[in-house]
Amino acid sequence: MVTSVEKKKLKIWQIALIVFGGLIFLGVILGVLQNTESDSSVNTDSEEKSSLNSIPIYNLNETFIIDNFQYNFKKVQSTSYVGNEYFGEEASGEFLIFNLEVKNLGNEAEYINNEIYIIDEQEREFSQDDDTWAYLEDNFIFEELNPSLTKKGQIIFDVPKGINGKLCIKRDVWSDSCAVYVSF
């Protein structure tokens, strides 16, 4: 037989689960709404603007803004090896190392967006090389940037030799599509 104290405990747990589930649901809905609203906040400084239905494409050395960050991809270099004479990594294809500058335009410290990929002519998506970032002169892994400050650094990809493509900068880890492309 269930006592009245046990019934009260059971009811409290049920209410807590309903509230917790409701908060999760609300968080998902607010996140979707925020992504929908922020998709319209890509600002451009480029002469080259795309139609409303396409994604803006920039070249190296052009500045653009996504949310609270201003980006400028300065140059790209290719190499088959990164590291020094004692420690390093050999590329499976070739390493593409991009030098860039990022400025925080917001009002608080934020982690630098690391959702940057290469998309080739066949629409294949290549992610940054997680094993070689430590060999870079200055990388952006887990970097937080204070307001009004600019950080110079590098990102690296291991891709097939001679790849043709463009960089895809996604708004954040939850984004399915690119906010901006950078051709190289």
Backbone as CSV, one residue per row, in Angstrom:
resi,resn,N_x,N_y,N_z,CA_x,CA_y,CA_z,C_x,C_y,C_z
1,MET,0.835,-1.168,0.000,0.000,0.000,0.000,0.890,1.246,0.000
2,VAL,0.525,2.245,-0.809,1.295,3.463,-0.952,0.775,4.482,0.050
3,THR,1.716,5.016,0.828,1.330,5.999,1.850,1.196,7.379,1.221
4,SER,0.601,8.301,1.969,0.409,9.662,1.454,1.756,10.378,1.293
5,VAL,2.748,10.062,2.110,4.074,10.668,1.988,4.724,10.198,0.690
6,GLU,4.595,8.911,0.388,5.160,8.382,-0.845,4.468,8.978,-2.063
7,LYS,3.142,9.199,-1.974,2.403,9.816,-3.072,2.892,11.240,-3.312
8,LYS,3.165,11.983,-2.229,3.652,13.356,-2.365,5.037,13.370,-3.010
9,LYS,5.907,12.432,-2.601,7.239,12.356,-3.194,7.148,12.024,-4.682
10,LEU,6.277,11.084,-5.024,6.092,10.704,-6.412,5.570,11.884,-7.223
11,LYS,4.632,12.612,-6.676,4.064,13.770,-7.370,5.128,14.861,-7.558
12,ILE,5.978,15.089,-6.565,7.054,16.076,-6.682,8.007,15.682,-7.801
13,TRP,8.364,14.410,-7.896,9.242,13.935,-8.959,8.593,14.097,-10.330
14,GLN,7.301,13.810,-10.410,6.595,13.975,-11.678,6.602,15.445,-12.112
15,ILE,6.325,16.340,-11.185,6.313,17.772,-11.491,7.711,18.221,-11.909
16,ALA,8.730,17.750,-11.204,10.109,18.133,-11.534,10.472,17.658,-12.945
17,LEU,10.085,16.447,-13.308,10.368,15.934,-14.649,9.632,16.733,-15.722
18,ILE,8.392,17.105,-15.446,7.624,17.898,-16.414,8.264,19.272,-16.591
19,VAL,8.656,19.907,-15.493,9.293,21.225,-15.567,10.621,21.121,-16.318
20,PHE,11.425,20.113,-15.986,12.712,19.920,-16.642,12.524,19.693,-18.146
21,GLY,11.586,18.837,-18.515,11.298,18.586,-19.924,10.827,19.846,-20.630
22,GLY,10.002,20.638,-19.961,9.526,21.892,-20.531,10.659,22.875,-20.761
23,LEU,11.611,22.932,-19.822,12.762,23.832,-19.983,13.627,23.413,-21.168
24,ILE,13.820,22.116,-21.334,14.588,21.624,-22.471,13.876,21.988,-23.770
25,PHE,12.563,21.760,-23.825,11.788,22.098,-25.010,11.867,23.593,-25.309
26,LEU,11.731,24.414,-24.292,11.815,25.862,-24.459,13.194,26.284,-24.977
27,GLY,14.248,25.670,-24.447,15.606,25.972,-24.902,15.797,25.637,-26.363
28,VAL,15.265,24.507,-26.805,15.372,24.122,-28.215,14.630,25.128,-29.095
29,ILE,13.419,25.490,-28.707,12.624,26.443,-29.485,13.332,27.795,-29.559
30,LEU,13.853,28.293,-28.438,14.548,29.579,-28.425,15.813,29.522,-29.273
31,GLY,16.518,28.397,-29.250,17.718,28.241,-30.071,17.390,28.281,-31.551
32,VAL,16.314,27.637,-31.951,15.898,27.659,-33.354,15.513,29.076,-33.760
33,LEU,14.761,29.765,-32.901,14.368,31.144,-33.206,15.581,32.058,-33.291
34,GLN,16.543,31.875,-32.393,17.741,32.717,-32.408,18.533,32.491,-33.688
35,ASN,18.682,31.235,-34.116,19.396,30.947,-35.364,18.670,31.555,-36.556
36,THR,17.337,31.510,-36.545,16.558,32.089,-37.634,16.764,33.592,-37.689
37,GLU,16.728,34.260,-36.530,16.921,35.705,-36.488,18.337,36.087,-36.848
38,SER,19.343,35.327,-36.382,20.734,35.706,-36.603,21.194,35.402,-38.017
39,ASP,20.470,34.560,-38.772,20.862,34.289,-40.146,20.836,35.544,-40.999
40,SER,20.103,36.557,-40.574,20.033,37.782,-41.356,21.078,38.801,-40.949
41,SER,21.989,38.442,-40.022,22.924,39.433,-39.498,24.324,39.346,-40.089
42,VAL,24.475,38.751,-41.272,25.777,38.743,-41.937,25.945,40.086,-42.624
43,ASN,26.970,40.843,-42.211,27.236,42.148,-42.787,28.376,42.029,-43.778
44,THR,28.385,42.859,-44.796,29.423,42.761,-45.803,30.107,44.089,-46.020
45,ASP,31.414,44.042,-46.355,32.175,45.200,-46.775,32.603,45.031,-48.226
46,SER,32.276,43.919,-48.823,32.766,43.583,-50.156,31.932,44.237,-51.244
47,GLU,32.588,44.549,-52.357,31.881,45.059,-53.521,31.016,43.947,-54.122
48,GLU,31.552,42.705,-54.015,30.860,41.570,-54.595,29.791,41.084,-53.626
49,LYS,28.520,41.241,-54.002,27.425,40.778,-53.157,26.600,39.802,-53.967
50,SER,26.116,38.795,-53.301,25.342,37.773,-53.967,23.859,38.106,-53.874
51,SER,23.064,37.368,-54.595,21.619,37.548,-54.506,21.141,37.109,-53.135
52,LEU,19.890,37.440,-52.820,19.352,37.148,-51.487,19.339,35.663,-51.173
53,ASN,19.234,34.806,-52.183,19.124,33.369,-51.948,20.473,32.660,-51.881
54,SER,21.566,33.344,-52.145,22.863,32.667,-52.137,23.736,33.183,-51.000
55,ILE,24.836,32.492,-50.796,25.760,32.802,-49.708,26.852,33.732,-50.237
56,PRO,27.195,34.800,-49.496,28.245,35.728,-49.951,29.585,35.013,-50.125
57,ILE,30.304,35.398,-51.174,31.627,34.831,-51.454,32.645,35.959,-51.426
58,TYR,33.713,35.767,-50.644,34.786,36.747,-50.529,36.080,36.116,-51.021
59,ASN,37.064,36.957,-51.284,38.398,36.512,-51.660,39.324,36.679,-50.466
60,LEU,40.525,36.119,-50.572,41.538,36.359,-49.544,41.770,37.863,-49.436
61,ASN,42.079,38.338,-48.250,42.339,39.755,-47.942,41.102,40.644,-48.001
62,GLU,39.916,40.067,-48.005,38.682,40.849,-47.890,38.124,40.653,-46.487
63,THR,37.600,41.719,-45.924,37.066,41.685,-44.564,35.553,41.485,-44.608
64,PHE,35.050,40.663,-43.701,33.608,40.460,-43.578,33.270,40.222,-42.113
65,ILE,31.983,40.337,-41.792,31.519,40.217,-40.410,30.449,39.141,-40.331
66,ILE,30.584,38.279,-39.331,29.543,37.312,-38.979,29.282,37.500,-37.494
67,ASP,28.063,37.886,-37.157,27.668,38.158,-35.782,28.650,39.125,-35.134
68,ASN,29.327,38.722,-34.052,30.223,39.626,-33.322,31.688,39.527,-33.746
69,PHE,31.964,38.829,-34.836,33.347,38.674,-35.254,33.576,39.238,-36.648
70,GLN,34.709,39.910,-36.800,35.164,40.398,-38.100,36.320,39.504,-38.533
71,TYR,36.272,38.995,-39.759,37.271,38.063,-40.267,38.026,38.664,-41.444
72,ASN,39.293,38.258,-41.580,40.066,38.542,-42.775,41.069,37.399,-42.947
73,PHE,40.849,36.576,-43.978,41.776,35.485,-44.295,42.861,36.080,-45.180
74,LYS,44.070,36.150,-44.659,45.166,36.855,-45.314,45.807,36.065,-46.446
75,LYS,46.190,34.818,-46.178,46.868,34.026,-47.211,46.731,32.549,-46.893
76,VAL,47.077,31.727,-47.881,47.087,30.280,-47.718,48.414,29.767,-48.263
77,GLN,48.964,28.788,-47.578,50.193,28.147,-48.045,50.011,26.645,-47.960
78,SER,50.706,25.923,-48.824,50.616,24.462,-48.795,51.980,23.880,-48.463
79,THR,51.947,22.737,-47.795,53.176,22.040,-47.420,52.844,20.565,-47.198
80,SER,53.843,19.734,-47.262,53.618,18.304,-47.025,53.992,17.889,-45.605
81,TYR,54.619,18.809,-44.846,55.081,18.474,-43.496,54.942,19.703,-42.597
82,VAL,54.495,19.492,-41.366,54.496,20.555,-40.360,55.213,20.037,-39.119
83,GLY,55.907,20.926,-38.458,56.643,20.554,-37.250,58.083,21.002,-37.363
84,ASN,58.934,20.321,-36.603,60.361,20.640,-36.653,61.132,19.359,-36.970
85,GLU,62.426,19.382,-36.794,63.231,18.205,-37.137,63.019,17.026,-36.190
86,TYR,62.450,17.274,-34.995,62.256,16.215,-34.004,60.820,15.694,-33.963
87,PHE,59.869,16.597,-34.074,58.461,16.215,-33.984,57.694,16.887,-35.115
88,GLY,56.769,16.166,-35.685,55.960,16.741,-36.745,55.011,15.723,-37.328
89,GLU,54.321,16.162,-38.366,53.340,15.317,-39.048,53.527,15.437,-40.549
90,GLU,53.425,14.319,-41.222,53.444,14.261,-42.677,51.990,14.270,-43.155
91,ALA,51.692,15.040,-44.176,50.334,15.124,-44.709,49.965,13.845,-45.449
92,SER,48.723,13.458,-45.352,48.227,12.345,-46.165,48.091,12.786,-47.607
93,GLY,47.697,14.039,-47.797,47.649,14.664,-49.118,48.604,15.835,-49.096
94,GLU,48.061,17.013,-48.743,48.879,18.196,-48.492,48.188,19.014,-47.410
95,PHE,48.990,19.735,-46.648,48.436,20.631,-45.647,48.179,21.984,-46.296
96,LEU,47.009,22.541,-46.045,46.724,23.925,-46.399,46.633,24.700,-45.094
97,ILE,47.483,25.704,-44.950,47.540,26.518,-43.741,47.048,27.920,-44.098
98,PHE,45.988,28.348,-43.437,45.405,29.669,-43.673,45.799,30.607,-42.545
99,ASN,46.309,31.774,-42.897,46.592,32.836,-41.935,45.390,33.780,-41.935
100,LEU,44.910,34.124,-40.745,43.751,34.990,-40.659,43.816,35.896,-39.447
101,GLU,42.985,36.924,-39.484,42.798,37.833,-38.356,41.325,37.818,-37.985
102,VAL,41.073,37.786,-36.691,39.704,37.814,-36.186,39.615,38.905,-35.132
103,LYS,38.576,39.719,-35.223,38.359,40.786,-34.243,36.999,40.582,-33.592
104,ASN,36.957,40.733,-32.262,35.701,40.642,-31.518,35.040,42.018,-31.512
105,LEU,33.907,42.135,-32.175,33.166,43.394,-32.244,32.106,43.505,-31.158
106,GLY,31.952,42.447,-30.368,30.909,42.422,-29.342,31.302,43.162,-28.075
107,ASN,30.468,43.002,-27.056,30.664,43.677,-25.776,31.192,42.764,-24.676
108,GLU,31.456,41.520,-25.000,31.982,40.591,-23.996,32.923,39.595,-24.660
109,ALA,33.728,38.947,-23.844,34.662,37.939,-24.359,33.866,36.779,-24.956
110,GLU,34.349,36.284,-26.100,33.700,35.156,-26.763,34.770,34.237,-27.338
111,TYR,34.427,32.944,-27.418,35.338,32.000,-28.050,35.284,32.202,-29.559
112,ILE,36.445,32.148,-30.190,36.529,32.328,-31.629,35.861,31.142,-32.315
113,ASN,35.044,31.447,-33.306,34.320,30.426,-34.051,35.313,29.512,-34.763
114,ASN,35.231,28.237,-34.463,36.124,27.252,-35.056,35.403,26.400,-36.099
115,GLU,34.209,26.821,-36.496,33.418,26.068,-37.466,33.758,26.533,-38.882
116,ILE,34.968,26.195,-39.312,35.472,26.578,-40.629,35.879,25.302,-41.358
117,TYR,35.401,25.141,-42.577,35.632,23.938,-43.369,36.078,24.326,-44.763
118,ILE,36.620,23.360,-45.491,36.856,23.520,-46.919,35.795,22.711,-47.635
119,ILE,35.181,23.318,-48.645,34.241,22.606,-49.505,34.848,22.612,-50.905
120,ASP,35.040,21.406,-51.460,35.675,21.330,-52.778,34.640,21.376,-53.895
121,GLU,35.106,21.254,-55.136,34.237,21.334,-56.322,33.181,20.235,-56.350
122,GLN,33.444,19.143,-55.650,32.488,18.032,-55.609,31.556,18.132,-54.404
123,GLU,31.581,19.289,-53.713,30.754,19.562,-52.528,31.112,18.673,-51.333
124,ARG,32.349,18.150,-51.314,32.816,17.399,-50.145,33.293,18.400,-49.107
125,GLU,33.081,18.086,-47.837,33.432,18.989,-46.736,34.633,18.426,-45.976
126,PHE,35.690,19.236,-45.857,36.912,18.841,-45.167,37.038,19.652,-43.878
127,SER,37.219,18.973,-42.767,37.357,19.663,-41.483,38.827,19.952,-41.198
128,GLN,39.041,20.821,-40.221,40.408,21.158,-39.822,41.099,19.921,-39.257
129,ASP,42.406,19.883,-39.380,43.190,18.742,-38.920,43.457,18.866,-37.421
130,ASP,42.809,18.013,-36.648,42.927,18.064,-35.190,44.278,17.590,-34.671
131,ASP,45.041,16.855,-35.486,46.317,16.304,-35.027,47.492,17.258,-35.229
132,THR,47.338,18.276,-36.063,48.493,19.097,-36.416,48.425,20.545,-35.936
133,TRP,47.318,20.961,-35.349,47.191,22.368,-34.946,48.284,22.786,-33.968
134,ALA,48.798,21.846,-33.175,49.832,22.185,-32.186,51.155,22.595,-32.848
135,TYR,51.352,22.225,-34.111,52.590,22.580,-34.814,52.532,23.959,-35.475
136,LEU,51.386,24.588,-35.431,51.242,25.913,-36.038,51.887,26.973,-35.157
137,GLU,52.332,28.056,-35.788,52.938,29.157,-35.036,51.951,29.738,-34.033
138,ASP,50.705,29.931,-34.473,49.673,30.498,-33.614,48.328,29.980,-34.103
139,ASN,47.665,29.177,-33.267,46.400,28.582,-33.695,45.227,29.187,-32.924
140,PHE,44.032,28.834,-33.348,42.815,29.378,-32.749,42.068,28.354,-31.896
141,ILE,42.655,27.246,-31.583,41.950,26.221,-30.829,41.678,26.727,-29.409
142,PHE,40.412,26.693,-29.006,39.962,27.074,-27.661,40.385,28.498,-27.276
143,GLU,40.413,29.402,-28.237,40.824,30.786,-27.974,39.610,31.650,-27.661
144,GLU,39.702,32.374,-26.571,38.683,33.345,-26.209,39.254,34.727,-26.494
145,LEU,38.423,35.588,-27.062,38.885,36.910,-27.474,38.039,37.975,-26.789
146,ASN,38.697,38.922,-26.125,38.004,40.007,-25.443,37.505,41.041,-26.446
147,PRO,36.527,41.863,-26.046,35.963,42.866,-26.948,37.020,43.818,-27.495
148,SER,36.842,44.211,-28.742,37.683,45.178,-29.453,39.111,44.710,-29.698
149,LEU,39.410,43.452,-29.407,40.761,42.933,-29.655,40.786,42.106,-30.928
150,THR,41.959,42.096,-31.573,42.173,41.326,-32.791,43.204,40.242,-32.507
151,LYS,42.973,39.057,-33.026,43.890,37.934,-32.868,44.307,37.455,-34.251
152,LYS,45.603,37.300,-34.449,46.138,36.710,-35.666,46.442,35.252,-35.383
153,GLY,46.203,34.405,-36.350,46.473,32.992,-36.137,46.362,32.199,-37.420
154,GLN,46.380,30.872,-37.242,46.368,29.961,-38.379,45.404,28.813,-38.119
155,ILE,44.875,28.278,-39.215,44.121,27.028,-39.174,44.708,26.126,-40.245
156,ILE,44.565,24.804,-40.063,45.226,23.853,-40.964,44.273,22.734,-41.379
157,PHE,44.410,22.317,-42.626,43.618,21.225,-43.188,44.559,20.247,-43.879
158,ASP,44.250,18.954,-43.799,44.946,17.920,-44.577,43.971,17.501,-45.667
159,VAL,44.284,17.840,-46.916,43.363,17.636,-48.032,44.095,16.959,-49.187
160,PRO,43.350,16.441,-50.181,44.004,15.876,-51.360,44.829,16.940,-52.086
161,LYS,45.933,16.533,-52.679,46.800,17.476,-53.399,46.036,18.132,-54.546
162,GLY,46.281,19.435,-54.713,45.696,20.175,-55.813,44.205,20.452,-55.683
163,ILE,43.674,20.365,-54.490,42.241,20.565,-54.290,41.831,21.992,-54.686
164,ASN,40.678,22.098,-55.305,40.081,23.389,-55.607,38.812,23.504,-54.776
165,GLY,38.664,24.619,-54.116,37.480,24.773,-53.290,37.407,26.140,-52.674
166,LYS,36.644,26.218,-51.611,36.472,27.468,-50.890,36.284,27.147,-49.420
167,LEU,36.602,28.129,-48.593,36.351,27.983,-47.161,34.883,28.237,-46.888
168,CYS,34.332,27.483,-45.984,32.957,27.653,-45.527,33.037,28.038,-44.059
169,ILE,32.539,29.212,-43.717,32.517,29.634,-42.314,31.080,29.511,-41.846
170,LYS,30.860,28.582,-40.939,29.518,28.399,-40.380,29.354,29.349,-39.204
171,ARG,28.133,29.703,-38.918,27.838,30.642,-37.840,28.261,30.071,-36.487
172,ASP,27.997,28.788,-36.260,28.358,28.131,-35.008,28.254,26.626,-35.186
173,VAL,28.515,25.889,-34.137,28.536,24.430,-34.194,27.166,23.851,-34.568
174,TRP,26.090,24.582,-34.337,24.739,24.088,-34.605,24.275,24.393,-36.019
175,SER,25.022,25.185,-36.761,24.609,25.575,-38.107,24.793,24.432,-39.093
176,ASP,23.822,24.288,-39.972,23.909,23.285,-41.027,24.560,23.828,-42.283
177,SER,24.456,25.133,-42.487,24.949,25.708,-43.729,25.991,26.789,-43.457
178,CYS,26.661,27.173,-44.515,27.698,28.201,-44.435,27.045,29.580,-44.373
179,ALA,27.628,30.473,-43.576,27.175,31.858,-43.552,27.907,32.656,-44.627
180,VAL,29.172,32.278,-44.885,30.037,32.985,-45.822,31.002,31.972,-46.447
181,TYR,31.377,32.212,-47.706,32.435,31.466,-48.362,33.632,32.386,-48.585
182,VAL,34.845,31.806,-48.543,36.049,32.527,-48.917,36.767,31.695,-49.963
183,SER,36.894,32.240,-51.170,37.589,31.496,-52.224,39.096,31.690,-52.051
184,PHE,39.830,30.647,-52.427,41.291,30.705,-52.306,41.940,30.105,-53.523
